[in-house]
């Protein structure tokens, strides 16, 4: 196949950790980054996002790991909040790499290079492959979220620096916490694979990272305990936070959305977001 003159890449948002699966579980969500790369007289970045418009742009930096961006125009649109823990950087990295791969042959593995640029595999794996992913031993296992499962996001206006969220975690944790998270991670994955809402709900509990980061996003952490009262199966902090991912049966999602809009007032946005089966997809233009 001859290299394409230009291309379009669509990449989903992602939520990492999913409660007990710190740095190992993630899921793609139906908010998207849309990248178009086309020939131009000179390099340019066209976007309304609050991101660099030069070669330091993360999409361009990822693209240039595989080929030069000279005489190309990068048109970037995105529904993914730039802060909050919804994989905006992973989506940008995957979009740039997939665009570069679509415009010509490459022998470099996209996932491996994306992990190197991002620093951890969970978000980039979900962005690249879609569905729910488990990252272990340098490999990714992917499966589809069960039908009838939906998500509602609470995205606070105030951001939490990822570095601060990482610094809040100790190098070692008590054995009881490790055992608890192992058991509940297994319940969550089994619930997702079988579509058992009771197992899924029981599995959405963490004792390793969310309690230790609670001081960084107290309002978000308070919402976690309100999930059953609001009609959700459960709630988890998305990635390093402070976004809260509420897990819901599809038929309950509209009521949950309304209840959350009443609850959060002016300090956060409430967004509906399904679980996305499709990962990054690139096409010629």
QUIGIPE-V676152 format. One record per pair of residues at least 6 apart in sequence whose C-alpha atoms are under 8 Angstrom apart, sorted by the first residue. I is the first residue (numbers start at 0). J is the second residue. If there is no record, write none. Layout:
# QUIGIPE-V676152
i->I j->J
i->I j->J
This chain:
# QUIGIPE-V676152
i->1 j->103
i->2 j->101
i->2 j->102
i->2 j->103
i->2 j->104
i->3 j->101
i->3 j->102
i->3 j->103
i->3 j->283
i->3 j->284
i->4 j->37
i->4 j->38
i->4 j->102
i->4 j->283
i->4 j->284
i->5 j->35
i->5 j->36
i->5 j->37
i->5 j->38
i->5 j->102
i->5 j->283
i->5 j->284
i->6 j->35
i->6 j->36
i->6 j->37
i->6 j->98
i->6 j->101
i->6 j->102
i->6 j->281
i->6 j->282
i->6 j->283
i->6 j->284
i->7 j->33
i->7 j->34
i->7 j->35
i->7 j->36
i->7 j->98
i->7 j->281
i->7 j->282
i->7 j->283
i->7 j->284
i->8 j->33
i->8 j->34
i->8 j->35
i->8 j->94
i->8 j->97
i->8 j->98
i->8 j->279
i->8 j->280
i->8 j->281
i->8 j->282
i->9 j->31
i->9 j->32
i->9 j->33
i->9 j->34
i->9 j->94
i->9 j->279
i->9 j->280
i->9 j->281
i->10 j->31
i->10 j->32
i->10 j->33
i->10 j->90
i->10 j->93
i->10 j->94
i->10 j->126
i->10 j->127
i->10 j->278
i->10 j->279
i->10 j->280
i->11 j->27
i->11 j->28
i->11 j->29
i->11 j->30
i->11 j->31
i->11 j->32
i->11 j->90
i->11 j->126
i->11 j->129
i->11 j->275
i->11 j->277
i->11 j->278
i->11 j->279
i->12 j->27
i->12 j->28
i->12 j->29
i->12 j->30
i->12 j->31
i->12 j->32
i->12 j->79
i->12 j->85
i->12 j->86
i->12 j->87
i->12 j->90
i->12 j->126
i->13 j->25
i->13 j->26
i->13 j->27
i->13 j->28
i->13 j->85
i->13 j->86
i->13 j->87
i->13 j->122
i->13 j->125
i->13 j->126
i->14 j->25
i->14 j->26
i->14 j->27
i->14 j->28
i->14 j->84
i->14 j->85
i->14 j->86
i->14 j->122
i->14 j->237
i->14 j->238
i->14 j->244
i->15 j->21
i->15 j->22
i->15 j->23
i->15 j->24
i->15 j->25
i->15 j->26
i->15 j->84
i->15 j->85
i->15 j->86
i->15 j->121
i->15 j->122
i->15 j->237
i->15 j->238
i->16 j->22
i->16 j->23
i->16 j->24
i->16 j->25
i->16 j->121
i->16 j->237
i->16 j->238
i->17 j->24
i->17 j->25
i->17 j->26
i->17 j->203
i->17 j->235
i->17 j->236
i->17 j->237
i->17 j->238
i->18 j->184
i->18 j->202
i->18 j->203
i->18 j->204
i->18 j->205
i->18 j->209
i->18 j->234
i->18 j->235
i->18 j->236
i->19 j->180
i->19 j->181
i->19 j->183
i->19 j->184
i->19 j->202
i->19 j->203
i->19 j->204
i->19 j->205
i->19 j->206
i->19 j->207
i->20 j->180
i->20 j->184
i->21 j->207
i->21 j->208
i->22 j->119
i->22 j->120
i->22 j->121
i->22 j->134
i->23 j->120
i->23 j->121
i->23 j->132
i->23 j->133
i->23 j->134
i->23 j->135
i->24 j->121
i->24 j->131
i->24 j->132
i->24 j->133
i->24 j->134
i->25 j->121
i->25 j->122
i->25 j->124
i->25 j->125
i->25 j->131
i->25 j->132
i->25 j->133
i->26 j->122
i->26 j->125
i->26 j->129
i->26 j->130
i->26 j->131
i->26 j->132
i->26 j->274
i->26 j->275
i->27 j->125
i->27 j->126
i->27 j->129
i->27 j->130
i->27 j->131
i->27 j->274
i->27 j->275
i->27 j->276
i->27 j->277
i->27 j->278
i->28 j->272
i->28 j->273
i->28 j->274
i->28 j->275
i->29 j->272
i->29 j->273
i->29 j->274
i->29 j->275
i->30 j->77
i->30 j->78
i->30 j->79
i->30 j->272
i->31 j->77
i->31 j->78
i->31 j->79
i->32 j->75
i->32 j->76
i->32 j->77
i->32 j->78
i->32 j->79
i->32 j->90
i->32 j->91
i->32 j->94
i->33 j->75
i->33 j->76
i->33 j->77
i->34 j->73
i->34 j->74
i->34 j->75
i->34 j->76
i->34 j->94
i->35 j->72
i->35 j->73
i->35 j->74
i->35 j->75
i->36 j->71
i->36 j->72
i->36 j->73
i->36 j->74
i->36 j->98
i->37 j->71
i->37 j->72
i->37 j->73
i->38 j->70
i->38 j->71
i->38 j->72
i->39 j->70
i->39 j->71
i->39 j->72
i->40 j->70
i->40 j->71
i->41 j->69
i->41 j->70
i->41 j->71
i->41 j->72
i->42 j->68
i->42 j->69
i->42 j->70
i->42 j->71
i->42 j->72
i->43 j->52
i->43 j->53
i->43 j->70
i->43 j->71
i->43 j->72
i->43 j->73
i->44 j->52
i->44 j->53
i->44 j->72
i->44 j->73
i->44 j->74
i->44 j->75
i->45 j->52
i->45 j->72
i->45 j->73
i->45 j->74
i->45 j->75
i->46 j->52
i->46 j->74
i->46 j->75
i->46 j->76
i->47 j->75
i->47 j->76
i->48 j->75
i->48 j->76
i->48 j->77
i->50 j->56
i->54 j->60
i->57 j->88
i->57 j->91
i->57 j->92
i->57 j->95
i->58 j->91
i->58 j->92
i->58 j->93
i->58 j->94
i->58 j->95
i->58 j->96
i->59 j->68
i->59 j->73
i->59 j->95
i->60 j->92
i->60 j->95
i->61 j->91
i->61 j->92
i->61 j->93
i->61 j->95
i->61 j->96
i->61 j->113
i->61 j->116
i->62 j->68
i->62 j->92
i->62 j->95
i->62 j->96
i->62 j->97
i->62 j->98
i->62 j->99
i->63 j->99
i->64 j->96
i->65 j->96
i->65 j->99
i->65 j->100
i->65 j->105
i->66 j->99
i->79 j->85
i->79 j->86
i->79 j->87
i->80 j->87
i->81 j->87
i->81 j->88
i->82 j->158
i->82 j->159
i->83 j->154
i->83 j->155
i->83 j->158
i->83 j->159
i->83 j->237
i->83 j->239
i->83 j->240
i->83 j->241
i->83 j->242
i->84 j->237
i->84 j->238
i->84 j->239
i->84 j->240
i->84 j->241
i->84 j->242
i->85 j->237
i->85 j->238
i->85 j->242
i->86 j->122
i->86 j->123
i->86 j->126
i->86 j->238
i->88 j->117
i->89 j->113
i->89 j->117
i->89 j->122
i->89 j->123
i->89 j->126
i->90 j->123
i->90 j->126
i->92 j->113
i->92 j->116
i->92 j->117
i->92 j->123
i->93 j->109
i->93 j->113
i->93 j->123
i->93 j->126
i->93 j->127
i->93 j->279
i->94 j->279
i->96 j->109
i->96 j->113
i->97 j->109
i->97 j->279
i->97 j->280
i->97 j->281
i->98 j->281
i->101 j->281
i->101 j->282
i->101 j->283
i->110 j->123
i->110 j->124
i->110 j->127
i->113 j->120
i->113 j->123
i->114 j->120
i->114 j->123
i->117 j->123
i->120 j->134
i->121 j->132
i->121 j->133
i->121 j->134
i->124 j->132
i->124 j->134
i->124 j->139
i->125 j->131
i->125 j->132
i->125 j->278
i->126 j->278
i->126 j->279
i->127 j->278
i->127 j->279
i->128 j->141
i->128 j->277
i->128 j->278
i->128 j->279
i->129 j->141
i->129 j->143
i->129 j->275
i->129 j->276
i->129 j->277
i->129 j->278
i->129 j->279
i->130 j->141
i->130 j->142
i->130 j->143
i->130 j->144
i->130 j->274
i->130 j->275
i->130 j->276
i->130 j->277
i->130 j->278
i->131 j->141
i->131 j->142
i->131 j->143
i->131 j->144
i->132 j->139
i->132 j->140
i->132 j->141
i->132 j->142
i->133 j->139
i->133 j->140
i->133 j->141
i->134 j->140
i->142 j->192
i->143 j->192
i->143 j->276
i->144 j->191
i->144 j->192
i->144 j->274
i->144 j->276
i->145 j->191
i->145 j->192
i->145 j->193
i->145 j->194
i->146 j->194
i->147 j->248
i->147 j->249
i->147 j->250
i->148 j->246
i->148 j->247
i->148 j->248
i->148 j->249
i->148 j->273
i->148 j->274
i->149 j->246
i->149 j->247
i->149 j->248
i->149 j->249
i->149 j->252
i->149 j->272
i->149 j->273
i->149 j->274
i->150 j->244
i->150 j->245
i->150 j->246
i->150 j->247
i->150 j->252
i->150 j->271
i->150 j->272
i->150 j->273
i->150 j->274
i->151 j->244
i->151 j->245
i->151 j->246
i->151 j->247
i->151 j->252
i->151 j->255
i->151 j->256
i->151 j->269
i->151 j->270
i->151 j->271
i->151 j->272
i->151 j->273
i->152 j->242
i->152 j->243
i->152 j->244
i->152 j->245
i->152 j->268
i->152 j->269
i->152 j->270
i->152 j->271
i->152 j->272
i->153 j->242
i->153 j->243
i->153 j->244
i->153 j->245
i->153 j->259
i->153 j->267
i->153 j->268
i->153 j->269
i->153 j->270
i->154 j->241
i->154 j->242
i->154 j->243
i->154 j->267
i->154 j->268
i->154 j->269
i->154 j->270
i->155 j->219
i->155 j->241
i->155 j->242
i->155 j->266
i->155 j->267
i->155 j->268
i->156 j->266
i->156 j->267
i->156 j->268
i->157 j->266
i->158 j->240
i->158 j->241
i->159 j->215
i->159 j->216
i->159 j->239
i->159 j->240
i->159 j->241
i->161 j->239
i->164 j->212
i->164 j->215
i->164 j->239
i->164 j->240
i->165 j->239
i->167 j->211
i->167 j->212
i->168 j->208
i->168 j->211
i->168 j->212
i->172 j->207
i->176 j->206
i->176 j->207
i->177 j->207
i->179 j->205
i->179 j->206
i->180 j->204
i->180 j->205
i->180 j->206
i->180 j->207
i->183 j->201
i->183 j->202
i->183 j->203
i->183 j->204
i->183 j->205
i->184 j->202
i->184 j->203
i->185 j->202
i->186 j->198
i->186 j->199
i->186 j->201
i->186 j->202
i->187 j->198
i->187 j->199
i->187 j->200
i->187 j->201
i->187 j->202
i->187 j->203
i->188 j->199
i->188 j->202
i->189 j->195
i->189 j->198
i->189 j->199
i->190 j->196
i->190 j->197
i->190 j->198
i->190 j->199
i->190 j->200
i->190 j->202
i->191 j->199
i->196 j->232
i->199 j->232
i->200 j->232
i->200 j->233
i->203 j->233
i->203 j->234
i->203 j->235
i->204 j->235
i->209 j->220
i->209 j->236
i->210 j->220
i->213 j->219
i->213 j->220
i->215 j->241
i->216 j->240
i->216 j->241
i->219 j->236
i->219 j->241
i->219 j->242
i->219 j->243
i->220 j->236
i->222 j->234
i->222 j->243
i->223 j->233
i->223 j->234
i->223 j->235
i->223 j->236
i->223 j->243
i->224 j->234
i->226 j->232
i->226 j->233
i->226 j->234
i->226 j->245
i->227 j->233
i->229 j->255
i->229 j->258
i->229 j->259
i->230 j->247
i->230 j->251
i->230 j->254
i->230 j->255
i->231 j->245
i->231 j->246
i->231 j->247
i->231 j->248
i->231 j->251
i->231 j->252
i->231 j->255
i->232 j->245
i->232 j->246
i->232 j->247
i->232 j->248
i->233 j->245
i->233 j->246
i->233 j->247
i->234 j->243
i->234 j->244
i->234 j->245
i->234 j->246
i->235 j->243
i->235 j->244
i->235 j->245
i->236 j->242
i->236 j->243
i->236 j->244
i->237 j->243
i->237 j->244
i->247 j->255
i->256 j->269
i->256 j->270
i->256 j->271
i->259 j->269
i->260 j->268
i->260 j->269
